[in-house]
Amino acid sequence: MSILKDKSYGFALEVVRLSQYLVADKKEYVLSKQLLRSGTAVGALIREAEFAQSKKDFIHKMSIALKEANETLYWLDLLKDTSYLVEDKYQSLHSVCKELVAMLVSSIKTSKKSIS
């Protein structure tokens, strides 16, 4: 799980930096806060899942992380389409977030197979 943990942590760092930029330079407070919340929750939930009480608890936490990653994609799209986020920064963050989604889906599917 360390690749997923490391990638989600790096993503959270980028989200925090983007949120700081949006507030300081663009004076955008609402969307940036939503992005900050969902974008950092992904890694926090993955960390939580490391010490899940059971396989079902692990799947549950990873599923919530997946939902947060999907929500983050929404906020990134909205920021790009409202011109708060330039295309290259959007592409970079969007790409990493899509990778996280794919990794989470794979991890959840694998875990579900082991309990059926």
Secondary structure, DSSP 8 states (H G I E B T S, - for coil): -HHHHHHHHHHHHHHHHHHHHHHHHH---HHHHHHHHHHHHHHHHHHHHHT-SSHHHHHHHHHHHHHHHHHHHHHHHHHHHTTSS-HHHHHHHHHHHHHHHHHHHHHHHHHHHHH-
